[in-house]
Amino acid sequence: IYDQTSTESGSATSSQLNTSIPIKPQHTPLKQKAKTSHFLKNHRRISPVKQAIKMPQAELYPPTLQRFDKPRDALLKTFDQLDSSNWEIIMLGLKSMVRLMRYHPEQLENQMHMVCIQLTRSVRNLRSQVSRAACQATTELFTLKSKCLEQECDDLVCALLHRTADTNRFLRADATRALESMCDNLTPPKILNILTTKGALHQNALVRTTTAKLLHRLVERLGSDKVYTMPRENRDKFFVTGANLLLEGSLETRSYAKSIFRLLSDHPSYNRLLIEVIPARTYRNVEKTLKSIR
């Protein structure tokens, strides 16, 4: 009797527990969470930010810029603006500088040292808007073809070369355009000296790639006949620097170097100068490549 009553009371107690405390599945929240995260993960692939339409930016230095009534006073004010710590005021100074380049270049001729210092500082500015504006202004500066500019532009060109390896692709493009303007307007000996001493020996591979591109542009501008009629010291720089660029790890750099030798290979003295000018150790490493160019 005792066993029967205890069994009945035990079953009654268990039935009460079952009705009062419902048992929930333990893994359901985890499954729901997994489904939710999987759903969100699939939908994150479509990002509205990436699909946003990029509106074209307004031209920084439009052709509608006007000349100054008092250019001398404007030049002094421009230097003051470029010395400012406010980036927006610096932008105004750069715009004024471009106006002076276009309409009053005679005012800049005697102040070219200060002009290059100010532009170099702006190219190196940490704010990308200022640096890009300075690169675009420098593009117009080289079109002046000033002799004073050739004497003062070394630091400015070095700053531009450094910017061609920047993480900002728009800034890289602006710096490259400025250097292309330099290649198109300065005298060949000056361009060659800067590229072979500053660009080709730069620690950054991207800068060396830009240097190879600019050297190729210079050879295209001159033509092979003019290259061979240059003074021996300058002529040999094309061969030595070109051979060193053929040893670069970058395919793009090597392609530009090959194009340089391809342009030079039409001259009768080409094969002789390859052996005479290029160091023997370097020539052994690039001989197979040079033979494939012929």
SEBA-234720 format. One record per residue: residue in one letter; residue number from 1; y negated, z, x negated of N, C-alpha, C, O in turn. Coordinates in steps of 0.02 Angstrom, whole numbers, plus 50000, padded with zeros to 5 digits. Example, Ala and Ser with C-alpha at 12.3 -4.5 7.8 and 13.67 -1.06 7.14 Angstrom:
// residues 2
REC type seq   n.y   n.z   n.x  ca.y  ca.z  ca.x   c.y   c.z   c.x   o.y   o.z   o.x
REC    A   1 50284 50390 49340 50225 50390 49385 50165 50390 49340 50166 50423 49288
REC    S   2 50112 50354 49358 50053 50357 49316 49998 50394 49355 49943 50402 49330
END
This chain:
// residues 294
REC type seq   n.y   n.z   n.x  ca.y  ca.z  ca.x   c.y   c.z   c.x   o.y   o.z   o.x
REC    I   1 50060 50000 49958 50000 50000 50000 49938 50000 49957 49890 49965 49971
REC    Y   2 49940 50039 49906 49883 50044 49860 49869 49976 49827 49811 49956 49821
REC    D   3 49922 49942 49807 49912 49877 49774 49883 49826 49821 49841 49785 49802
REC    Q   4 49905 49829 49886 49881 49781 49934 49808 49791 49949 49769 49743 49952
REC    T   5 49787 49855 49959 49717 49869 49974 49672 49854 49915 49616 49829 49924
REC    S   6 49695 49868 49855 49654 49854 49796 49645 49779 49786 49593 49756 49764
REC    T   7 49699 49741 49803 49694 49669 49796 49645 49640 49846 49605 49597 49830
REC    E   8 49648 49667 49910 49603 49643 49961 49531 49660 49944 49486 49619 49954
REC    S   9 49519 49721 49919 49451 49741 49901 49425 49701 49842 49366 49684 49839
REC    G  10 49470 49684 49795 49450 49644 49737 49431 49574 49757 49383 49546 49732
REC    S  11 49469 49546 49803 49453 49478 49826 49389 49477 49865 49351 49429 49861
REC    A  12 49377 49529 49904 49315 49533 49943 49255 49539 49896 49203 49508 49908
REC    T  13 49263 49579 49844 49208 49587 49796 49193 49522 49760 49135 49504 49751
REC    S  14 49245 49486 49740 49234 49423 49705 49203 49371 49750 49162 49330 49728
REC    S  15 49222 49373 49816 49191 49325 49862 49118 49341 49872 49077 49295 49880
REC    Q  16 49099 49406 49872 49029 49425 49877 48989 49402 49816 48933 49379 49821
REC    L  17 49021 49409 49758 48987 49388 49697 48976 49312 49697 48924 49287 49675
REC    N  18 49027 49278 49721 49021 49205 49722 48967 49181 49770 48934 49131 49757
REC    T  19 48958 49216 49824 48907 49196 49872 48838 49218 49852 48789 49184 49868
REC    S  20 48832 49274 49817 48766 49301 49799 48739 49270 49736 48678 49262 49731
REC    I  21 48780 49252 49688 48758 49224 49624 48788 49154 49616 48844 49147 49592
REC    P  22 48751 49103 49635 48778 49035 49627 48781 49015 49553 48736 49030 49514
REC    I  23 48834 48983 49535 48845 48962 49466 48817 48892 49457 48837 48845 49492
REC    K  24 48770 48884 49410 48738 48819 49396 48770 48787 49334 48789 48822 49287
REC    P  25 48776 48722 49334 48803 48688 49274 48756 48697 49214 48695 48689 49221
REC    Q  26 48784 48715 49157 48744 48732 49099 48712 48671 49066 48657 48676 49039
REC    H  27 48744 48614 49066 48721 48556 49027 48678 48507 49067 48655 48457 49040
REC    T  28 48668 48522 49131 48628 48476 49172 48557 48468 49147 48533 48412 49142
REC    P  29 48521 48524 49131 48452 48515 49106 48449 48472 49043 48403 48433 49034
REC    L  30 48500 48480 48998 48500 48441 48937 48509 48367 48952 48478 48325 48921
REC    K  31 48553 48353 49000 48564 48283 49018 48501 48253 49049 48483 48196 49034
REC    Q  32 48468 48293 49092 48407 48268 49123 48353 48257 49071 48316 48208 49074
REC    K  33 48349 48303 49024 48299 48296 48971 48313 48235 48928 48268 48199 48908
REC    A  34 48379 48224 48915 48397 48166 48874 48379 48101 48910 48354 48054 48879
REC    K  35 48393 48099 48976 48376 48039 49014 48301 48028 49015 48277 47972 49009
REC    T  36 48264 48083 49024 48191 48077 49026 48162 48053 48960 48120 48009 48959
REC    S  37 48187 48082 48905 48162 48061 48840 48181 47989 48825 48143 47951 48795
REC    H  38 48243 47970 48848 48263 47900 48837 48219 47853 48878 48202 47798 48855
REC    F  39 48202 47873 48938 48158 47832 48981 48089 47824 48949 48062 47768 48947
REC    L  40 48061 47880 48924 47996 47876 48893 47998 47836 48828 47951 47799 48812
REC    K  41 48053 47844 48792 48060 47808 48729 48059 47732 48741 48028 47694 48703
REC    N  42 48095 47711 48794 48097 47640 48809 48029 47614 48830 48011 47557 48815
REC    H  43 47990 47656 48864 47926 47634 48889 47871 47640 48837 47817 47612 48846
REC    R  44 47883 47677 48783 47833 47682 48730 47827 47617 48691 47777 47606 48657
REC    R  45 47876 47575 48697 47873 47512 48659 47816 47468 48683 47792 47426 48646
REC    I  46 47795 47477 48743 47740 47438 48771 47678 47481 48769 47666 47521 48814
REC    S  47 47639 47474 48718 47581 47516 48709 47518 47480 48731 47506 47423 48708
REC    P  48 47478 47509 48773 47417 47475 48795 47366 47466 48739 47324 47421 48741
REC    V  49 47371 47510 48688 47325 47504 48631 47339 47440 48592 47293 47404 48572
REC    K  50 47403 47427 48581 47421 47367 48542 47406 47303 48581 47393 47251 48551
REC    Q  51 47408 47308 48647 47396 47248 48687 47324 47239 48706 47306 47191 48741
REC    A  52 47281 47285 48684 47210 47279 48701 47180 47216 48669 47197 47199 48612
REC    I  53 47137 47183 48706 47106 47122 48682 47050 47140 48633 47006 47180 48649
REC    K  54 47053 47112 48573 47001 47125 48523 46943 47078 48534 46950 47017 48530
REC    M  55 46885 47107 48547 46825 47066 48557 46797 47046 48489 46796 47088 48444
REC    P  56 46773 46986 48481 46743 46965 48417 46679 47004 48402 46638 47014 48446
REC    Q  57 46673 47025 48338 46614 47063 48319 46554 47016 48310 46561 46958 48293
REC    A  58 46496 47045 48323 46434 47007 48314 46424 46992 48240 46442 47033 48197
REC    E  59 46395 46935 48225 46382 46916 48156 46333 46964 48124 46280 46979 48153
REC    L  60 46350 46988 48065 46310 47039 48033 46243 47012 48009 46191 47043 48017
REC    Y  61 46244 46953 47978 46183 46922 47953 46175 46853 47985 46191 46802 47953
REC    P  62 46152 46849 48046 46147 46784 48081 46094 46740 48051 46049 46764 48016
REC    P  63 46097 46675 48063 46046 46629 48036 45976 46641 48065 45927 46615 48039
REC    T  64 45972 46681 48117 45907 46692 48150 45865 46745 48115 45809 46760 48138
REC    L  65 45889 46774 48060 45849 46823 48024 45783 46792 48001 45782 46735 47978
REC    Q  66 45729 46830 48007 45663 46803 47992 45639 46823 47922 45666 46870 47892
REC    R  67 45591 46786 47897 45560 46802 47832 45511 46860 47841 45491 46877 47897
REC    F  68 45492 46890 47785 45444 46946 47785 45373 46919 47777 45361 46870 47742
REC    D  69 45327 46953 47809 45256 46937 47799 45232 46962 47732 45191 46929 47698
REC    K  70 45257 47021 47712 45238 47050 47647 45303 47065 47608 45327 47122 47610
REC    P  71 45330 47016 47574 45395 47025 47541 45395 47078 47487 45446 47111 47476
REC    R  72 45339 47086 47452 45337 47137 47399 45345 47206 47428 45384 47247 47402
REC    D  73 45309 47221 47481 45316 47286 47514 45386 47293 47545 45414 47348 47545
REC    A  74 45413 47239 47570 45479 47241 47600 45533 47257 47548 45581 47292 47563
REC    L  75 45524 47232 47487 45571 47246 47433 45572 47321 47416 45625 47350 47408
REC    L  76 45513 47350 47411 45509 47422 47396 45540 47464 47452 45576 47512 47439
REC    K  77 45528 47444 47513 45557 47480 47570 45633 47472 47571 45669 47518 47589
REC    T  78 45657 47413 47552 45729 47400 47550 45763 47446 47500 45816 47473 47515
REC    F  79 45734 47454 47441 45763 47499 47391 45765 47571 47417 45813 47607 47404
REC    D  80 45712 47591 47452 45711 47659 47480 45766 47667 47532 45799 47719 47535
REC    Q  81 45777 47616 47573 45829 47620 47624 45899 47624 47593 45942 47660 47617
REC    L  82 45909 47586 47540 45975 47586 47507 45988 47651 47470 46046 47666 47454
REC    D  83 45936 47689 47455 45944 47754 47423 45959 47809 47473 45972 47866 47453
REC    S  84 45957 47794 47537 45965 47844 47589 46038 47869 47591 46084 47834 47571
REC    S  85 46047 47930 47616 46114 47958 47627 46140 47942 47696 46198 47955 47711
REC    N  86 46098 47914 47738 46117 47894 47806 46144 47823 47805 46109 47776 47785
REC    W  87 46206 47814 47825 46238 47748 47819 46204 47695 47863 46203 47636 47846
REC    E  88 46176 47716 47919 46143 47668 47963 46079 47641 47931 46062 47583 47940
REC    I  89 46044 47684 47894 45984 47661 47859 46004 47615 47802 45968 47567 47787
REC    I  90 46061 47629 47769 46085 47584 47716 46100 47515 47745 46087 47464 47713
REC    M  91 46128 47513 47804 46143 47449 47837 46078 47410 47849 46077 47349 47841
REC    L  92 46026 47445 47869 45961 47411 47878 45935 47384 47811 45907 47329 47808
REC    G  93 45945 47423 47758 45924 47400 47692 45962 47339 47669 45932 47294 47639
REC    L  94 46026 47335 47684 46066 47276 47665 46043 47215 47704 46042 47159 47677
REC    K  95 46026 47224 47767 46001 47168 47806 45934 47143 47779 45922 47083 47775
REC    S  96 45892 47190 47759 45828 47170 47728 45839 47134 47662 45804 47087 47645
REC    M  97 45890 47156 47625 45906 47124 47561 45927 47051 47572 45907 47007 47534
REC    V  98 45966 47039 47624 45987 46970 47639 45927 46928 47658 45923 46869 47640
REC    R  99 45881 46956 47696 45820 46919 47714 45780 46900 47652 45752 46845 47648
REC    L 100 45778 46945 47604 45743 46930 47541 45779 46876 47502 45747 46833 47472
REC    M 101 45845 46878 47502 45884 46826 47467 45871 46757 47497 45864 46708 47461
REC    R 102 45867 46754 47562 45860 46689 47596 45790 46660 47590 45782 46600 47580
REC    Y 103 45740 46703 47597 45672 46677 47604 45626 46695 47546 45574 46662 47536
REC    H 104 45643 46746 47507 45598 46768 47453 45638 46783 47389 45632 46837 47362
REC    P 105 45679 46736 47365 45720 46750 47306 45678 46763 47244 45702 46797 47197
REC    E 106 45617 46738 47242 45575 46750 47183 45558 46823 47175 45545 46846 47119
REC    Q 107 45558 46861 47230 45545 46933 47226 45603 46971 47194 45593 47025 47166
REC    L 108 45662 46943 47198 45722 46977 47172 45734 46962 47099 45770 46999 47065
REC    E 109 45707 46908 47074 45723 46885 47006 45708 46938 46953 45749 46950 46909
REC    N 110 45649 46968 46957 45630 47018 46908 45659 47087 46922 45654 47133 46882
REC    Q 111 45690 47095 46981 45720 47159 47000 45796 47154 47006 45827 47194 47040
REC    M 112 45825 47105 46972 45896 47092 46981 45940 47150 46957 45994 47162 46984
REC    H 113 45916 47186 46906 45954 47244 46882 45962 47296 46937 46017 47321 46949
REC    M 114 45907 47312 46970 45909 47361 47024 45947 47334 47085 45982 47372 47119
REC    V 115 45940 47270 47098 45977 47240 47154 46052 47247 47144 46088 47266 47190
REC    C 116 46076 47233 47084 46148 47238 47070 46172 47310 47072 46227 47324 47096
REC    I 117 46130 47356 47049 46149 47427 47052 46157 47449 47124 46206 47483 47142
REC    Q 118 46109 47431 47166 46112 47451 47237 46171 47420 47273 46205 47453 47312
REC    L 119 46184 47356 47260 46240 47323 47294 46307 47350 47269 46354 47358 47308
REC    T 120 46311 47365 47204 46373 47395 47177 46387 47462 47210 46444 47476 47229
REC    R 121 46336 47502 47217 46344 47567 47249 46366 47559 47322 46408 47597 47346
REC    S 122 46339 47510 47356 46357 47499 47426 46428 47471 47433 46463 47488 47480
REC    V 123 46448 47428 47386 46516 47402 47388 46566 47458 47379 46620 47457 47408
REC    R 124 46549 47508 47339 46594 47565 47327 46588 47619 47380 46623 47669 47376
REC    N 125 46544 47610 47428 46534 47661 47480 46600 47674 47517 46638 47628 47532
REC    L 126 46612 47737 47533 46674 47756 47566 46677 47734 47638 46731 47728 47667
REC    R 127 46620 47722 47668 46619 47697 47738 46630 47622 47737 46593 47585 47705
REC    S 128 46681 47600 47773 46701 47530 47770 46647 47483 47797 46640 47427 47773
REC    Q 129 46608 47506 47847 46554 47463 47873 46504 47446 47820 46482 47389 47814
REC    V 130 46486 47496 47780 46437 47485 47726 46466 47440 47672 46433 47394 47648
REC    S 131 46528 47454 47653 46559 47415 47600 46567 47342 47620 46554 47297 47580
REC    R 132 46588 47330 47682 46595 47260 47705 46528 47225 47707 46522 47167 47688
REC    A 133 46477 47260 47731 46410 47230 47734 46385 47213 47664 46353 47161 47654
REC    A 134 46399 47257 47615 46378 47244 47547 46415 47184 47517 46385 47144 47481
REC    C 135 46479 47177 47532 46517 47119 47508 46489 47054 47536 46483 47005 47501
REC    Q 136 46472 47055 47600 46444 46995 47631 46375 46979 47603 46357 46920 47595
REC    A 137 46336 47031 47588 46271 47019 47557 46279 46991 47487 46240 46947 47466
REC    T 138 46329 47015 47450 46341 46991 47383 46362 46917 47383 46346 46880 47337
REC    T 139 46397 46897 47435 46416 46826 47443 46355 46782 47442 46355 46728 47411
REC    E 140 46302 46804 47476 46240 46765 47477 46201 46772 47412 46166 46726 47391
REC    L 141 46208 46830 47379 46172 46840 47316 46194 46790 47263 46151 46763 47227
REC    F 142 46259 46776 47259 46283 46729 47207 46259 46658 47219 46257 46618 47172
REC    T 143 46240 46641 47280 46215 46573 47293 46146 46562 47263 46123 46505 47260
REC    L 144 46112 46615 47240 46047 46607 47209 46051 46574 47141 46003 46544 47117
REC    K 145 46111 46578 47109 46122 46547 47043 46069 46570 46992 46040 46529 46956
REC    S 146 46057 46634 46992 46006 46663 46948 46034 46678 46879 46089 46704 46873
REC    K 147 45995 46663 46827 46015 46680 46759 46014 46755 46748 46056 46783 46713
REC    C 148 45966 46788 46779 45963 46861 46774 46023 46893 46807 46048 46944 46784
REC    L 149 46047 46863 46860 46106 46889 46895 46167 46887 46850 46207 46934 46850
REC    E 150 46175 46834 46811 46233 46829 46766 46234 46884 46715 46287 46907 46694
REC    Q 151 46175 46907 46694 46171 46960 46644 46185 47029 46674 46201 47076 46637
REC    E 152 46177 47036 46739 46180 47102 46770 46239 47113 46817 46247 47168 46844
REC    C 153 46281 47062 46827 46329 47066 46882 46398 47094 46863 46442 47095 46905
REC    D 154 46408 47115 46801 46475 47136 46779 46502 47193 46821 46559 47190 46845
REC    D 155 46463 47246 46829 46487 47304 46868 46497 47285 46941 46543 47310 46974
REC    L 156 46455 47242 46967 46461 47220 47036 46527 47181 47046 46561 47192 47096
REC    V 157 46543 47137 47000 46605 47099 47005 46666 47145 46998 46716 47136 47033
REC    C 158 46662 47195 46955 46717 47243 46948 46728 47281 47013 46786 47293 47032
REC    A 159 46674 47300 47046 46680 47335 47110 46712 47289 47163 46753 47312 47203
REC    L 160 46694 47226 47162 46724 47178 47209 46798 47168 47195 46839 47165 47241
REC    L 161 46816 47162 47131 46886 47155 47113 46927 47215 47136 46983 47207 47161
REC    H 162 46899 47274 47128 46933 47334 47150 46944 47334 47225 46996 47357 47249
REC    R 163 46896 47308 47262 46902 47306 47336 46953 47255 47360 46976 47260 47417
REC    T 164 46972 47208 47319 47023 47160 47340 47092 47192 47346 47139 47160 47370
REC    A 165 47099 47254 47324 47162 47291 47331 47155 47347 47382 47198 47391 47385
REC    D 166 47102 47346 47422 47091 47399 47471 47142 47395 47528 47171 47342 47541
REC    T 167 47154 47452 47561 47201 47453 47617 47173 47418 47679 47212 47397 47722
REC    N 168 47107 47412 47684 47076 47379 47741 47077 47303 47729 47044 47279 47683
REC    R 169 47114 47267 47769 47121 47195 47757 47057 47156 47768 47045 47105 47737
REC    F 170 47014 47181 47813 46950 47148 47824 46905 47156 47763 46868 47110 47744
REC    L 171 46907 47215 47733 46868 47228 47673 46894 47186 47615 46855 47160 47575
REC    R 172 46960 47180 47611 46989 47137 47558 46965 47065 47566 46948 47032 47516
REC    A 173 46963 47041 47627 46942 46972 47639 46869 46962 47621 46851 46911 47592
REC    D 174 46826 47011 47638 46754 47005 47622 46744 47005 47547 46703 46967 47521
REC    A 175 46780 47049 47512 46773 47052 47439 46797 46987 47406 46766 46963 47358
REC    T 176 46850 46959 47432 46876 46896 47405 46827 46839 47416 46817 46797 47371
REC    R 177 46795 46837 47474 46745 46785 47487 46686 46791 47439 46659 46741 47415
REC    A 178 46665 46852 47425 46610 46862 47378 46630 46837 47308 46589 46806 47274
REC    L 179 46691 46850 47287 46714 46827 47221 46721 46751 47220 46709 46720 47168
REC    E 180 46742 46722 47275 46745 46649 47278 46675 46619 47273 46666 46566 47243
REC    S 181 46626 46652 47303 46556 46630 47296 46534 46634 47223 46497 46591 47199
REC    M 182 46556 46686 47188 46541 46692 47117 46571 46633 47078 46537 46603 47036
REC    C 183 46634 46616 47093 46668 46561 47058 46634 46494 47071 46637 46449 47030
REC    D 184 46604 46488 47128 46573 46424 47147 46502 46416 47120 46476 46360 47117
REC    N 185 46470 46471 47098 46399 46467 47083 46380 46490 47012 46330 46465 46986
REC    L 186 46416 46535 46982 46399 46557 46914 46425 46506 46863 46464 46462 46880
REC    T 187 46402 46513 46801 46424 46467 46749 46496 46481 46730 46517 46539 46729
REC    P 188 46535 46430 46713 46606 46440 46697 46620 46490 46642 46666 46530 46649
REC    P 189 46583 46490 46585 46598 46540 46534 46591 46612 46559 46631 46655 46541
REC    K 190 46541 46625 46601 46532 46692 46628 46590 46711 46673 46616 46766 46669
REC    I 191 46608 46665 46717 46664 46679 46763 46728 46691 46724 46765 46739 46739
REC    L 192 46741 46649 46675 46802 46655 46636 46805 46720 46598 46858 46752 46594
REC    N 193 46749 46741 46571 46746 46803 46533 46762 46863 46578 46800 46908 46558
REC    I 194 46732 46865 46637 46743 46921 46683 46816 46923 46707 46847 46976 46708
REC    L 195 46842 46865 46726 46910 46864 46754 46963 46881 46702 47012 46915 46718
REC    T 196 46954 46858 46641 47005 46870 46590 47002 46940 46561 47053 46967 46539
REC    T 197 46942 46970 46560 46936 47038 46531 46940 47093 46583 46963 47148 46568
REC    K 198 46919 47080 46645 46918 47131 46697 46974 47122 46747 47008 47170 46766
REC    G 199 46984 47061 46770 47032 47049 46824 47104 47044 46800 47148 47077 46827
REC    A 200 47116 47002 46749 47185 46991 46726 47216 47052 46694 47277 47059 46692
REC    L 201 47175 47098 46669 47199 47158 46636 47197 47219 46682 47209 47275 46660
REC    H 202 47181 47209 46746 47175 47264 46793 47244 47295 46805 47295 47261 46803
REC    Q 203 47245 47361 46818 47309 47396 46828 47341 47378 46895 47402 47382 46902
REC    N 204 47301 47359 46945 47328 47344 47011 47353 47272 47015 47317 47226 46996
REC    A 205 47414 47263 47039 47443 47196 47043 47406 47151 47092 47403 47091 47082
REC    L 206 47379 47181 47146 47342 47141 47195 47278 47111 47164 47259 47055 47180
REC    V 207 47247 47149 47121 47187 47124 47087 47205 47067 47040 47169 47018 47035
REC    R 208 47262 47073 47007 47284 47018 46963 47302 46956 47003 47292 46900 46979
REC    T 209 47328 46965 47063 47341 46908 47106 47276 46872 47125 47272 46811 47123
REC    T 210 47225 46911 47143 47160 46882 47159 47131 46846 47098 47100 46793 47105
REC    T 211 47141 46875 47039 47117 46843 46978 47150 46775 46967 47116 46727 46949
REC    A 212 47215 46772 46978 47250 46708 46971 47223 46656 47021 47215 46598 47004
REC    K 213 47210 46679 47081 47182 46634 47133 47113 46608 47112 47098 46549 47121
REC    L 214 47072 46652 47084 47004 46633 47064 47005 46587 47003 46966 46540 46998
REC    L 215 47051 46599 46956 47057 46555 46898 47078 46485 46920 47053 46435 46895
REC    H 216 47124 46482 46967 47144 46417 46994 47085 46382 47028 47077 46322 47022
REC    R 217 47045 46421 47064 46986 46392 47097 46936 46365 47045 46905 46313 47056
REC    L 218 46929 46401 46989 46884 46379 46936 46908 46314 46904 46868 46269 46891
REC    V 219 46973 46309 46892 47000 46248 46862 46991 46189 46910 46975 46133 46888
REC    E 220 47001 46201 46974 46989 46148 47024 46917 46126 47024 46901 46067 47031
REC    R 221 46872 46174 47016 46800 46158 47016 46782 46116 46955 46744 46069 46960
REC    L 222 46809 46134 46898 46790 46100 46836 46828 46034 46827 46799 45984 46806
REC    G 223 46892 46034 46842 46934 45977 46826 46962 45986 46756 46931 46018 46713
REC    S 224 47020 45958 46743 47054 45969 46679 47014 45941 46620 47016 45970 46566
REC    D 225 46980 45886 46629 46942 45856 46574 46888 45903 46548 46879 45911 46488
REC    K 226 46852 45936 46594 46800 45982 46573 46829 46045 46541 46798 46074 46496
REC    V 227 46887 46065 46563 46919 46124 46532 46934 46110 46459 46923 46153 46416
REC    Y 228 46959 46051 46444 46977 46034 46375 46916 46021 46331 46922 46024 46270
REC    T 229 46859 46008 46361 46798 45998 46321 46758 46063 46311 46706 46063 46278
REC    M 230 46782 46117 46340 46748 46181 46331 46758 46205 46259 46803 46182 46225
REC    P 231 46716 46252 46236 46728 46281 46170 46799 46309 46164 46827 46333 46214
REC    R 232 46825 46306 46105 46896 46324 46095 46911 46394 46121 46964 46405 46151
REC    E 233 46866 46441 46110 46879 46510 46132 46888 46514 46208 46932 46549 46232
REC    N 234 46846 46478 46244 46851 46479 46317 46911 46439 46342 46945 46459 46389
REC    R 235 46922 46382 46311 46978 46340 46331 47045 46376 46324 47088 46373 46368
REC    D 236 47052 46412 46268 47116 46446 46255 47129 46503 46305 47186 46521 46316
REC    K 237 47075 46531 46333 47085 46586 46381 47123 46563 46443 47161 46602 46472
REC    F 238 47114 46501 46463 47151 46475 46521 47226 46476 46506 47266 46494 46549
REC    F 239 47245 46456 46445 47316 46452 46428 47347 46521 46419 47401 46535 46445
REC    V 240 47313 46564 46382 47341 46631 46368 47345 46672 46432 47397 46702 46447
REC    T 241 47290 46674 46470 47290 46714 46531 47338 46685 46582 47374 46722 46616
REC    G 242 47341 46618 46587 47388 46586 46633 47460 46602 46616 47501 46614 46661
REC    A 243 47476 46603 46551 47545 46619 46530 47563 46691 46548 47618 46705 46570
REC    N 244 47515 46737 46538 47528 46807 46556 47538 46815 46631 47578 46856 46653
REC    L 245 47501 46777 46670 47508 46781 46743 47575 46752 46766 47600 46770 46820
REC    L 246 47604 46707 46727 47670 46681 46744 47725 46734 46738 47779 46726 46766
REC    L 247 47710 46787 46702 47759 46841 46693 47753 46896 46746 47790 46945 46744
REC    E 248 47707 46887 46793 47696 46938 46844 47755 46942 46892 47791 46893 46902
REC    G 249 47764 47000 46922 47818 47009 46971 47802 46978 47038 47848 46962 47076
REC    S 250 47738 46970 47053 47718 46942 47118 47729 46867 47120 47707 46830 47075
REC    L 251 47763 46844 47172 47775 46772 47180 47710 46735 47190 47701 46679 47165
REC    E 252 47664 46764 47227 47599 46732 47240 47560 46722 47176 47530 46670 47165
REC    T 253 47561 46773 47133 47526 46768 47069 47555 46713 47026 47519 46673 46997
REC    R 254 47621 46711 47023 47654 46659 46983 47640 46589 47011 47634 46541 46973
REC    S 255 47635 46584 47076 47622 46519 47107 47553 46493 47088 47545 46434 47073
REC    Y 256 47503 46538 47088 47436 46517 47067 47435 46498 46993 47402 46451 46973
REC    A 257 47472 46537 46952 47475 46521 46881 47508 46453 46869 47485 46415 46826
REC    K 258 47561 46438 46906 47592 46372 46900 47544 46317 46919 47542 46264 46887
REC    S 259 47505 46329 46971 47456 46279 46993 47403 46266 46939 47380 46210 46931
REC    I 260 47385 46319 46902 47337 46311 46848 47365 46263 46795 47331 46216 46774
REC    F 261 47427 46276 46773 47457 46233 46722 47471 46163 46749 47469 46114 46711
REC    R 262 47484 46157 46813 47496 46091 46841 47432 46049 46838 47435 45989 46825
REC    L 263 47375 46081 46849 47311 46045 46845 47294 46026 46773 47263 45975 46760
REC    L 264 47315 46068 46725 47300 46056 46655 47350 46008 46622 47336 45983 46567
REC    S 265 47406 45995 46653 47460 45958 46620 47448 45883 46614 47486 45849 46580
REC    D 266 47396 45858 46646 47382 45785 46642 47351 45764 46576 47353 45705 46559
REC    H 267 47324 45811 46539 47288 45794 46477 47337 45781 46420 47389 45814 46417
REC    P 268 47322 45735 46374 47367 45720 46318 47378 45780 46271 47430 45785 46240
REC    S 269 47329 45824 46267 47335 45881 46221 47372 45941 46252 47378 45993 46220
REC    Y 270 47396 45934 46312 47425 45990 46348 47485 46020 46311 47486 46080 46298
REC    N 271 47534 45979 46294 47595 46005 46262 47581 46037 46194 47611 46087 46176
REC    R 272 47536 46006 46157 47519 46034 46091 47486 46102 46097 47501 46148 46059
REC    L 273 47440 46108 46145 47404 46171 46152 47448 46227 46179 47437 46286 46163
REC    L 274 47498 46209 46219 47544 46261 46243 47576 46298 46185 47581 46359 46185
REC    I 275 47598 46260 46135 47632 46290 46078 47583 46324 46030 47598 46377 46003
REC    E 276 47525 46293 46021 47476 46320 45973 47441 46383 45999 47428 46430 45961
REC    V 277 47425 46385 46062 47381 46437 46089 47420 46497 46115 47403 46554 46101
REC    I 278 47473 46484 46153 47511 46540 46184 47551 46575 46130 47586 46542 46091
REC    P 279 47548 46642 46126 47587 46679 46076 47662 46663 46082 47687 46651 46137
REC    A 280 47695 46662 46025 47765 46639 46023 47810 46680 46069 47853 46652 46104
REC    R 281 47801 46745 46069 47843 46787 46111 47833 46773 46185 47880 46769 46224
REC    T 282 47770 46764 46204 47755 46748 46274 47781 46679 46292 47807 46669 46347
REC    Y 283 47774 46632 46246 47795 46563 46260 47871 46560 46272 47894 46522 46314
REC    R 284 47909 46599 46235 47982 46600 46245 48000 46623 46315 48048 46598 46345
REC    N 285 47961 46669 46342 47976 46697 46408 47955 46650 46465 47982 46654 46520
REC    V 286 47907 46606 46451 47882 46562 46504 47900 46489 46492 47881 46445 46531
REC    E 287 47936 46475 46438 47950 46405 46421 47988 46368 46476 47971 46311 46493
REC    K 288 48038 46401 46505 48077 46368 46558 48033 46353 46618 48039 46300 46649
REC    T 289 47989 46400 46635 47944 46389 46692 47896 46332 46679 47883 46291 46723
REC    L 290 47868 46330 46618 47821 46277 46601 47854 46209 46602 47823 46160 46622
REC    K 291 47916 46205 46580 47951 46140 46580 47964 46116 46651 47965 46056 46665
REC    S 292 47974 46163 46697 47986 46144 46767 47923 46118 46801 47926 46084 46852
REC    I 293 47865 46134 46772 47801 46112 46801 47787 46040 46785 47756 46004 46824
REC    R 294 47809 46017 46726 47793 45949 46703 47819 45896 46751 47810 45836 46739
END
